[in-house]
């Protein structure tokens, strides 16, 4: 097995019967394993995925612990490559016997005595790790996106329901939800400051994010693809899911619901590295009240950048980041801290009983599934209804031995709208 790169690119959403059955299975036999971190002297945190985002989230968590006055210990580390888990563990005085490698590393970490986990492995693995963590009675901070297909969405929703029954904390990496200026902004919108919402736009139009790591001798298909996880739909969900979900999440927060349909176009015009994801998507989301929201994301070099959101109502408009235009004009004048730290403060306060209880599992799953819905439209060229996508679609990305072992796997080619099959 090849060793991973020493430096990662640091970066920062089944049918109903199946989901219900999964939830029932999770609840069976695990009641005695629920972690009770409230009142504990030390919160033992395990890190699943020790690449760029895992290292970043660890730092955010430790900074949050200092600000919140909570004693946190990085207790265990897990990664597909053990040397990376060991390397991250050394930075935080984690003994090697609590640093685990391989596809079952997360299972060993969950059995190591942790109270809470941070799951920051490639997004395609999130439903597996989250479901297992909740089954083991652990509190969870999970990076976005939390699913890359309808199957994963239903798994996460089922596990989130179990977390609710077990009173476990679940906080997600859609960190805009944890910023004071945005919270105050959205409260005013929900209180009617801009009237009834009639439309909006959201954007993540920026430069390319690329993984172009060479394939080393003896490296299997799956190992190489995970090495370059941002290049493949089964590992990252495409950039509309992995990156643009932040903006889509803000739109869903404003509307207080998910879209009912989507239609869009997209393609791969300039992306240089191997892989099968697009480099641009344009999607129109339709909402139950008749409103339509335009969603644009692209990753082109030497192009204009725009990363923002906006909603329009019958009495005004808002960019959702601390201001309102119209008859109830308002601007945020307070102070807030980095939302990437605040989300961990909220998580730690929740699981120790010092603050509001958080369970963002279904919420973030709906935001991620909305992005998946948009991608399904751009890949196929079809208008797709939310209900069909989450209840009838059989789409499950990745190899048959997903989450089991390295080996051979040929992903689908780059999708051609009008030819790609709707599954």
KEDOTI-439024 format. One record per residue (C-alpha): z, y, x. Coordinates in steps of 0.001 Angstrom, whole numbers, padded with zeros to 6 digits, always signed. Each point is the difference from the previous one (the first is absolute). Last residue first. Example, Ala and Ser with C-alpha at 12.3 -4.5 7.8 and 13.67 -1.06 7.14 Angstrom:
+007140-001060+013670 +000660-003440-001370 
! end
This chain:
-011951+006070-030989 -002695+002656-000253 -002775-001165+002306 -001489+002357+002563 -003643+000662-000822 +000102+003265-001944 +002008+001659+002742 -000554-001771+003348 +003280-001194+001509 +000260-000336+003778 -000081-003715+000721 +002684-002376-001317 +002550-001151+002599 -000738-002970+002261 +003197-001881+000811 +000904-002432+002771 +003604-000469+001100 +003366+001675+000281 +002729-001440-002181 +001884+000072-003299 +000070+003478-001552 -003563-000389-001254 -001210-003604+000382 -002584+000470-002765 -001301+003071+001808 +000247+003520-001408 -000377+001806-003295 +001114-001143-003436 -002243+001155-002857 +000441-002087-003150 -000273+003014-002307 +001336-000603-003517 +003345+001757-000400 +000133+002730+002683 -003706+000856+000183 -000720-000549-003681 +002846+002252-001098 -000993+002730+002438 -003570+000163-001294 -002924-000120+002426 -003177+002072+000295 -002307-001939+002314 -001715+000914+003269 +001464-003152+001542 +001652+001324+003157 +000677+003466-001429 +001564-001391-003170 +002180-002575+001768 +001081+002780+002351 +001123+002189-002895 +001978-002882-001503 +001616-000630+003397 +001051+003677+000091 +001513-000361-003470 +001614-003241+001169 +001715+001908+002808 +001403+002580-002421 +001054-002724-002437 +001709-001979+002782 +001808+003154+001127 +001559+000428-003442 +000662-003695-000510 +002102-000244+003163 +001586+003454+000074 +003536-001217-000661 +002439+002723+001021 +003676+000382-000909 +001230+003566+000365 +002575+000574+002719 +002843-001399+002099 -000250-003561-001349 -000823-001465+003408 -003461-001172-001098 -000833+003318-001623 +001277+002266+002775 -001967-002064+002530 -003245+000186-001999 +000378+003702-000782 +000634+000772+003663 -003008-002184+000843 -002236+001979-002350 +001406+003215+001468 -001153-000937+003502 -003692-000387-000833 +000483+002875-002476 +000697+002296+002953 +002727+002396-001057 +000285+002441-002863 +000733+003666-000433 -000157+002255-003019 -002466+002629-001184 -002322-002124-002155 -002534+002158-001831 -000337+000565-003715 -002506+001296-002539 +000827-000820-003619 -002978+001847-001542 -002348-001411+002611 +000241-001412+003504 +002695-002413+001168 +001314-000548+003513 +001864-002491+002183 -002300-002834+001025 -001483-001139-003306 -003113+002182+000423 +000654+001401-003456 -001900+001376-002980 +000629+002092-003093 +000677+000033-003733 -002384-002675-001365 +000448-002059+003139 -001809-000482+003293 +001091-002349+002776 -000541+000400+003715 +000374-002236+003049 -000474+000494+003724 -001445-001242+003279 -003207+001856+000831 -001848-000242+003304 -003519+001144+000796 -002078-002313+002177 -000354-000637+003724 +000820-003704-000365 -000100-001578-003428 +002775-001771-001879 -000399+000720-003701 +002020+000274-003184 -000740+001614-003346 +001758-000489-003344 -001080+001849-003142 +002469-000105-002887 -000958-000347-003640 +002163+000824-003005 -000556-001856-003286 +003704-000521-000788 -000219-003617+001185 -001162+000971+003470 -003402-000363+001672 -000328-000165+003771 -003217+001261+001584 -000627-001437+003450 -001778+001190+003137 +000375-002309+003001 -000977+000434+003635 +000283-001970+003271 -000303-003443-001544 +001796-003127+001235 -001733-003081+001451 +000912-000141+003676 -001460+000630+003422 +000441+003557+001278 -002328+002990-000386 +000587+001275-003554 -002943+002288-000771 -001529-000808-003382 +002194-002551-001724 -000084+000493-003747 +001419+001516-003140 -000486+000583-003714 +002395+000134-002889 +001254-000989-003437 +003589-000410-001102 +001979-000991-003062 +003416+000171-001687 +001652+002083+002702 +003697-000545+000832 +002822+001954-001593 +002324+002977+000438 -003023+002324+000153 +001485+002006+002885 +001368-003081+001747 -003348-001752-000444 -001730+002954+001662 +002496-000033+002865 -000578-003726+000551 -003740+000617+000225 +000694+002410+002846 +002129-002435+001988 -002331-002891-000912 -002693+001763+002059 +001218-001745+003160 +000188-003789-000359 -001618-000335-003415 -002958+002394+000323 -000028-000997+003681 -000992-003589-000766 +002552-002575-001255 +001578-000265+003464 -000001-003728+000887 -002482-001458-002473 -002233+003088+000177 -000518-000216+003737 -000208+002733+002660 +003589+001239-000235 +001292-003425+001073 -001685-000055+003391 +002423-002412+001691 +000299-001585-003459 -003761-000602+000136 +000220-001399+003516 +002802-002403-000948 -001876-001112-003110 -003236-000717+001835 +001719-001873+002826 +000631+001464+003472 -000873-002437+002775 -001523+002654+002233 +000963+003515-001124 -001692+001840-002839 -000094+003674+000851 +002056+002566-001902 -002013+002429-002048 +002522+001099-002593 -001120+003234-001572 +001410+002851-002024 -002854+002438-000487 +000549+003685-000765 +000965+001432-003328 -000670+000259-003700 +003109-001106-001846 -000470+001676-003349 +001349+000227-003533 -001398+001748-003057 +001241+000845-003465 -000397-000145-003740 +001330+000914-003454 +003768-000057+000452 +001882+001386-002990 +001925+003188+000732 +000344+001469+003484 +003788+000435-000069 +000469-002873-002477 +003278-001597+001160 -002033-002691+001784 -001741+002755+001970 +003333+001614+000844 +001428-003312+001179 -003143-000535+002089 +000508+003201+001969 +003708-000627+000541 -000731-003473+001348 -002869+001334+002106 +002156+002628+001680 +002800-002529+000519 -002139-002630+001739 +000783-003608-000903 -003011-000774-002210 -002257+001282+002816 +001240-002967+002058 -002214-002636-001506 +001682-002339+002498 +001870-001957-002654 +003668-000398-000910 +001421-003128-001627 +003768-000280-000433 +001308-003228-001500 +001768-000093-003364 -000660-003751-000302 -001722+000402-003373 -001947+003013+001291 -001006-001887+003143 -001300-002790-002263 -002176+002532-001803 -001272+001284+003347 -000888-003578+000980 -002253-000363-003052 -001622+003378+000642 -000629-000917+003642 -001632-003309-000916 -002118+001639-002687 -001303+002612+002409 -000685-002642+002651 -002252-001926-002359 -001729+003219-001070 -001042+000757+003612 +001144+001875+003121 +003711+000237-000768 +003073+001926+001178 -001828+002893+001603 +002333+001392+001107 +002995-000771+002146 +002808-002005-001450 +003702+000857+000110 +001766-002983-001451 +003486-001162-000966 +000445-003721+000534 +000875-002677-002557 -002001-002850+001578 -002430-000014-002950 -000377+003757+000488 -000904-000491+003653 -002417-002852-000757 -001880+002042-002604 -000193+002999+002318 -001297-002030+002954 -002682-001826-001973 -001121+003075-001951 -000149+002069+003238 -002225-002340+002041 -003282+001738-000840 +001659+003298+000935 +000188-000703+003754 +003688-000408+001011 +002426+002809-000810 +002777-001656-001979 +003342+001714+000588 +002822-002330-000922 +003511+000200-001380 +003255-001918+000265 -001049-002157+002954 +001841-003241+000828 -002705-001946+001849 -001481-001847-003002 -002342+002870-000927 -001072+000221+003651 -000868-003706+000095 -002129+000401-003126 -001721+003060+001485 -000897-001962+003137 -001810-002674-002033 -003474+001185+001060 +001080+000101+003631 +002633+001813+002019 +003723+000655-000323 +002473+002277+001748 +003587-000917-000889 +000392-002399+002946 -001400+002743+002211 +003060+002175-000517 -000594+003291-001842 +001151+002919+002148 -002273+002523-001745 -002761+000530+002555 +000299-003669+000955 -000823-001002-003561 -003327+001803+000086 -001046-001943+003076 +001322-003269-001411 -001952+000472-003225 -003129+000851+002014 +000457-003048+002196 +000422-002091-003145 -003493+000717-001287 -000223-000375-003761 +002962+002362-000167 +003680-000171-000841 +002990+002075+001126 +003716-000432-000659 +003222+002005-000333 -000945+003649+000343 +003472+001313-000709 +000733+002751-002491 +003296+001884-000443 -000510+002550-002766 +000767+003696+000459 -003047+001061-002022 -001515+002094+002802 +000714-002661+002604 -001349-002788-002211 -003143+002020-000734 -000744+000289+003713 +000448-003763+000329 -002315-000684-002945 -002694+002402+001230 +000091-001618+003445 -000381-003456-001508 -002801+001294-002227 -001907+001194+003061 +000410-003292+001836 -001173-001934-003033 -002851+002442-000509 -001271-000433+003540 +000461-003744+000273 +003246-001923-000495 -000721-001640-003361 +003063-001225-001884 +003020+002041+001138 +003473-001190-001024 +002830+002358-000875 +003724-000825+000137 +001975+002640-001879 +003352+000317+001771 +003483+000629-001409 -000968-001528-003340 +001104+001786-003165 -003322-000485-001747 -002127-002423+002051 +000321-002763-002582 -002769-002463+000851 -000916-002315-002876 +000092-003642+001074 +002150-001376-002828 -002547+000925-002670 -002831-001761+001871 -000275-003306-001845 -002680+000938-002499 -000762+003715-000152 -003075-000223+002207 -001467-002804-002092 +000409+002032-003179 -001741+002960+001626 -002890-002188+001125 -000362-001402-003519 -000186+003535-001370 -002635+000928+002572 -002058-003087-000830 +000171+000709-003722 -001038+003602+000555 -003157-000941+001969 +000031-000549+003569 +002864+014569+007730 +000631+005039+011417 -001335-000973+003050 +000808-000734+003703 -002987-001596+001747 +001758-002776+001912 +000911-000042+003683 +000751-003028+002170 -002919-001815-001582 +000871-003431-001379 +000365-003088+002178 -002559-002709-000577 +000943-003405-001400 
! end
